[in-house]
């Protein structure tokens, strides 16, 4: 209706294609967003991979992205490490490995450990994240220590509940939030959930692949 044409341009990034630009052209002129990439060696994936490292809007400064290429795998190697925003603000992330009970075993998973903000005319601030997901508890928690050192605690149903019940019909609760406690429990929200109706699924057969 606005007689505008939006064009997506791609280029080869090794074995895949990367979005280079999005251009909107119409009676009022043309505007484009440009995307840039840096290729890093990723031996775990059997070669190199392009990572998005810059986004240049149609006007004004752009965004840049850095990745944790030099940390151990257990600290989430190749995950997003920092975002720098158009006017100089930066958000930086660190990661750590923590055990999570997944129904039978404790599995180490990489999670956010800290989030820090800094930049021009922006006071430095840091958030620290701690996690508890044991098999001997019905709940798992994420605790966020804020820059003012007060804690926000998020509580979810964990796999410990169906494991303890040792019966079917409880797994649907896993992952549902049960409580949020903010600013050292100055404000508390609690949630209750009811099991909905059974979802009827259509019959499905695996596709047939001819052998000849």
C-alpha positions in Angstrom: 0.0 0.0 0.0 3.0 2.3 0.5 4.5 1.2 -2.9 7.7 0.4 -1.0 10.0 -2.5 -1.9 12.0 -4.3 0.7 15.1 -6.2 -0.6 17.1 -8.7 1.4 20.7 -9.2 0.2 22.9 -12.2 1.1 26.4 -13.4 0.5 28.3 -16.6 1.0 29.6 -17.3 4.5 31.5 -20.5 4.0 29.0 -23.3 3.7 26.0 -21.0 4.5 24.6 -17.6 3.5 24.7 -14.5 5.7 22.3 -11.6 5.5 24.3 -8.6 4.3 21.6 -5.9 4.1 17.9 -5.0 4.2 17.0 -2.1 1.9 13.6 -0.4 1.8 13.1 1.7 -1.3 10.1 3.8 -2.2 8.8 7.2 -3.3 10.5 8.8 -0.3 13.9 7.4 -1.0 16.0 4.4 0.1 17.1 3.2 3.5 19.4 0.3 4.3 20.5 -1.7 7.3 24.0 -3.3 6.9 25.2 -6.4 8.7 28.9 -7.4 9.1 30.4 -10.7 10.3 33.7 -12.0 11.7 34.7 -15.6 11.0 36.1 -17.6 14.0 37.6 -21.0 14.1 35.3 -23.4 15.8 37.1 -26.8 16.0 34.2 -28.3 17.9 32.0 -27.8 14.8 34.6 -29.0 12.4 35.6 -25.7 10.9 35.0 -22.0 10.9 31.8 -20.1 11.5 30.7 -16.5 10.8 29.5 -14.5 13.8 27.4 -11.4 13.5 29.7 -8.6 14.8 28.1 -5.4 13.5 24.8 -3.9 12.6 24.7 -0.5 10.9 21.3 1.2 10.9 20.1 3.4 8.1 21.1 6.5 10.1 23.4 7.1 13.1 25.9 4.9 14.9 25.6 1.1 14.9 25.8 -1.9 17.2 28.7 -4.2 17.7 28.9 -7.7 19.2 31.7 -9.6 20.8 31.8 -13.3 21.6 33.6 -15.4 24.2 36.0 -17.3 21.9 38.8 -17.6 24.5 37.0 -19.2 27.4 36.6 -22.9 28.3 33.7 -24.8 26.8 32.3 -25.1 30.3 32.0 -21.3 30.4 29.9 -21.2 27.2 32.6 -20.7 24.6 31.3 -18.7 21.6 28.4 -17.3 23.5 27.6 -13.6 23.3 30.1 -11.7 25.5 29.3 -8.0 24.9 27.0 -5.7 23.1 28.0 -2.1 22.4 25.1 0.2 21.7 25.0 3.1 19.2 25.7 5.8 21.9 28.5 4.0 23.7 26.7 1.9 26.3 28.0 -1.7 26.7 26.5 -4.8 28.3 28.9 -7.6 29.1 28.2 -11.2 30.1 30.1 -13.9 31.8 29.1 -17.6 32.0 29.7 -20.5 34.3 28.8 -24.2 34.4 26.2 -25.3 37.0 24.5 -28.7 37.6 20.8 -29.1 36.9 18.8 -32.1 37.8 17.1 -33.3 34.6 14.9 -36.1 35.9 17.5 -38.8 36.4 21.0 -37.3 36.5 22.6 -33.9 37.3 23.8 -32.4 34.1 26.3 -29.5 33.9 24.9 -26.6 31.8 26.4 -23.3 30.9 24.5 -20.3 32.4 24.8 -16.6 32.7 27.0 -15.7 35.7 27.2 -11.9 35.6 25.7 -9.1 33.5 27.5 -5.7 33.6 26.6 -2.4 32.1 28.9 0.5 31.5 29.5 3.4 29.1 29.7 7.1 28.7 27.7 8.9 31.4 26.4 5.6 32.6 27.3 4.4 36.1 28.8 0.9 36.1 26.3 -1.7 37.4 26.5 -5.5 37.7 24.0 -8.3 38.3 25.1 -11.6 39.6 23.1 -14.8 38.9 23.0 -18.0 41.0 21.1 -21.2 40.3 19.9 -24.1 42.3 18.3 -27.1 40.6 18.7 -30.2 42.8 17.0 -33.5 42.5 16.0 -33.5 46.2 13.7 -30.5 45.9 10.4 -29.9 44.1 11.6 -26.5 42.9 14.6 -24.9 41.3 15.6 -21.2 41.8 17.4 -18.4 40.0 18.7 -15.7 42.4 19.7 -12.4 41.0 21.8 -10.1 43.1 21.1 -6.6 41.9 23.5 -3.6 41.8 21.9 -2.4 45.1 22.9 -5.8 46.5 19.2 -6.7 47.1 18.1 -10.1 45.7 15.4 -11.1 43.3 14.5 -14.8 43.6 12.6 -16.7 40.8 11.2 -20.1 41.7 10.2 -22.8 39.2 8.9 -26.3 39.4 11.9 -28.6 38.8 12.2 -32.3 37.7 12.6 -33.1 41.4 8.8 -33.0 41.7 7.9 -35.8 39.2 10.9 -37.7 40.4 9.7 -37.6 43.9 6.1 -38.5 43.0 7.4 -41.4 40.9 4.2 -41.3 38.9 3.0 -40.0 35.5 0.9 -36.8 35.3 3.3 -34.3 36.9 5.9 -33.6 34.2 3.6 -30.8 32.7 4.4 -28.7 35.7 8.2 -28.7 35.1 9.4 -25.2 34.2 6.3 -23.3 35.5 7.0 -20.4 37.7 5.7 -20.7 41.2 7.0 -17.6 43.0 8.9 -14.3 42.4 10.5 -12.5 45.4 11.8 -9.1 44.7 14.2 -6.8 46.7 14.8 -9.2 49.6 11.2 -10.3 49.7 9.8 -6.7 49.9 7.4 -7.8 47.1 6.3 -11.4 46.6 4.2 -12.9 43.8 3.0 -16.5 43.9 1.5 -18.5 41.0 -0.8 -21.5 41.0 -1.4 -23.7 37.9 -4.1 -26.0 36.8 -3.8 -28.8 34.3 -5.6 -28.0 31.1 -7.5 -30.3 28.8 -5.7 -33.0 27.0 -4.6 -31.8 23.6 -5.8 -34.1 20.9 -3.2 -34.7 18.2 -3.7 -35.8 14.7 -2.4 -39.2 13.6 1.1 -38.9 12.3 3.2 -41.3 10.3 6.9 -41.0 9.6 7.6 -40.1 6.0 8.5 -43.1 3.7 11.9 -42.9 2.0 12.2 -45.2 -1.1 15.2 -47.4 -1.1 15.5 -47.5 -4.9 
